[in-house]
């Protein structure tokens, strides 16, 4: 074949390439099922493909994909919408309406409703909401797919965002295909995409994309959960801290929130998340260098331009985080304002039993018409006993009723059958209400976390800012006969200029208690170092420990001090912790709390907070209840009053020794002591 002939043949096939792409992409997007059978991304692509060969190819791809991925009922509904979309595009393609920006979304909504309206009228509120959400996603997919296919009136950034939406739909379809061990290649590719964006793009863009992709994976894997959104979001934030363009460092930062968020999960789900994340990390590390450039080029910018860029990125990220938090809060408020379902009337038990037994009885007119009042009173008197016992007995009914009823054994059997069904329905509604409340609480907690993260972007300590100086002392000793202490302590500084002192006392003693307290300390430290607002971090930790307590039947106390290294402002947070003490000279102040330990509180309970200012030359002491508690701390108050010196380690050791001598080592003991220096020497960040 001559070269000219080859060029002619390729030119003939070139127009078919977009058609083939539309066919394959629409078929694949049918696999991105939502809420049990909706395929909004595929329908959005059919709407965006327009008329002609490309639209026909998208329609045929939708037919093939619906037959492969959807059940028969949803396949018919999806195909009906796709046919209407293609027909509408062909009917209006020559009109001026077709060229309007509003035509595509309006046409998509109308054609979708033309098919789904019948089902919406018959469906409940929950199903209707899911259907309307799928219509919204179809409109979003249609607009983004049109931008990718044509790219008119859009800059490069907007077109890349549209392409990201289409790619997310493909990843959702891929994530629905799981291997036998539960791993989904689509989720691995989704993590890899988030890592690439976090490494090569601005912080605001990467965070927004990470949250969107994570929510898409959650909708496919487990609707109502925010696991992947949290992992991807915190992973993007962590990778954004790597400013020097080092891929290994960025990959290690990605793994930190991945490991932390997988710890509270059950073993199977946690291992799947870890293995998928590690596979994505390995792929990220082996990609060729030519695919990267954003961070490297950014590092070569002048310092002034880099500072301006960083501030602009921080402002954008703050604005987007605040908007997302507000949306989640409004969603939570709408769920909490929703009317509650009315309880089923217990009288239905007797109505249904009578329908089964009394319909053919010869005394039916006497019992249910002439003596209706007596029958009603007899059944009403027996209701309380039936509900309390869970089963009816002959003695629960008045004698005048049992003597008159010629089918009483059959009637009692029918009542017990209906009573069992009634109690099961009541139990199911109760559990469903609890589950909905927990899901709504997750929206509120995620909103608080995002709000806290936005606040941390407001102001950061400058390089020339001077901070107060301090010293910390710690002392631990296990219970007599044990090798390890069930108490855990730590102290650290955060990037926003705060010192944190943290003490956790695990339930019981020994290795198991140490494991629980160490987990609480480690998770809370990670949250605070990541810049999460303190109250939100504690509530999130409490929720995680509450879920963990359902399996491990354990709990831990949380005692946290946050001290501003700029002005000495301090706050103490307590979940079931022993008292803390502030010493200045010979004056000693006790700080107590009455909250239960973390893991025993309800998920939305805020920790008790006490604020004060730690003056120069002052001590702050926190300890576990193995040393002292509020009912036996007179000796400790006296020791603090008499202590001379400024060595926090000496003070911690003295308190531990005195408490050990007083209590005889019947529990684990831990003491943390902080001293603020008098000279107020400056340190540079």
Buried (B, 14 or more C-beta within 10 A) or exposed (E): EEEEEEEEEEEEEEEEEBBEBBBBBBBBBBBBBBBEBBBBBBBBBBBBBBBEBBBBBBBBBBBBBBBEBBEEEBBEBBBBBBBBBBBBBBEBBEEEEBEEEEBBBEBBBEBBBBBBEEEEEEBEEEBBEBBBBBBBBBBBBBBBBBBBBEBEEBEEEEBBBBBBBBBBBBBBBBBBEBEEEEBBBBBBBBBBBBBBBBBBBBBBBBBBBBBBBBBBBBBBBEEEBBBBBBBBBBBBBBBBEBEEBBBEBBBBBBBBBBBBBBBBBEEEBBBBBBBBBBBBBEBBEEEEEEEBEBBEEBEEEEEEEBEEEBEEBBEBBBEBBBEBBBEBBEBBBEBEEEEEEEEEEBEEBBEBBBEBBBEEBEBEEBBBEEBEEBBEBBBEEBBEBBBEEEEBEEEBBBEEBBEBBEBBEBBBBBBBBBBEEBBEEBEEBEEEEEEBBBBBBBBBBBBBBBBBBBBBBEEBBEEEBBBBBBEBBBBBBBBEEBEBBBBBBBBEBBEBBBBBBBBBBBBBBBEBBBBBBBBBBBBBBBBBBBBBBBBBBBBBBBBBBBBBBEEBEBBBBBBBBBBBBBEBBBBBBBBBBBBBBBBBEEEBBEBBBEBBBBBBBEBBBBBBBBEBEBEEBBBBBBBBBBBBBEEEBEBBBEBBEEBEEBBBBBBBBBBBBBBBEEBEBEBBBBBBBBBBEEEEEEEEB
